[in-house]
Amino acid sequence: MRHAPTRTEQRLWQRLSGSQLGVGFRRQVVIGEYIADFAAPSRRLVVEVDGGAHASRRHLDARRDARLTRAGWRVLRLEAALVEADVEAA
């Protein structure tokens, strides 16, 4: 697990935390062999923030998403630039 979230993750966490959206989210949730940026276990929803490093990892992300989906999770990927520009729109 990473020790410190990115600035973008912090920004999104401010919006997701405290059940502000009516759903309880947690940070850095271990799901099988993966660590999700954010997850709402009661809804089986994973939220991932994709930054610059993800461009070269798309095939790995697709495999990860497929495995999480087979395990009953829905995966939502948000571009870091969108979160930074307008967290509400993200």
N, C-alpha and C positions, 0 to 999 in steps of 0.2 A: 504494500500500500504506500501511496505517496504521503509524505508528511504534511505538505502544505498544498492547499488547492490553488489553482490558477486564479488570476483576477476575474476572469470570465466565470469560472465556477462559483466564486464567492458571490458575484453579482446575481447569478441564477439562484443560488442557495438562499439569498435574502428573500427571494420571491417564493420559493418552494417551502421554506421552513415554517414551522409553527402552524401547519395545516391551513395556511392562508387560502388555499385553493379548495379546501374541503377534503383534502386527502393528505394522509401522513406520509411524508417523504423522509428518507434517510440518505446520508452521504456515504460513499464508498462502501457499498454493500457487496459482500461476497455471495456470489451465486454460482455454485459449482466451482469450476476452475477459473471463473472470471470475477473481476471487481468492477461493478457498475459505478459510474459517477454518482448517480442518484437512482433511487428505486422507491416505489410505493408498493410494498409487499401486498397490501390488502387489495390492490387493483392489478397485481402482477404486471406492473409497468416499470420499465427501465428508461431513464433519460440519460443520453450521452451527449457531451459537448465535444464537437469535432473541431480541432484547430488545425494549424499548418502541418503538424506532424501526421495527421490522419490522411493527407493526400496520398502518401506513399504506402499507406496501410489499408486501402479500401478493400482489397481481397481478404485480408485478415478480419476486418470489421464485418464483412458479409458472412464469413464463416461463423464468426461469433454470434451475429444476429440470428443466423439460421439455427444454431444450437440453442440459444435462449428461447427462440420461438417454439422449437420442438419441446422444450421443457415447460411451455405454457406461459411464457412472458411475452409481452408486446414491447417493442423497442422503438423509441423515438430518438432520432438523431437531430441535434440542432447545431448549425454552423456557429462557431464562436463569434464571427463577425456580426451575425444577426443578433445574438444575445447582447453583444456590446452596443450595437446601434440602438436596439429597442427591446429590452427584456420583456416587455408586455406583449409585443408582437410575436416574439419567439414562442 
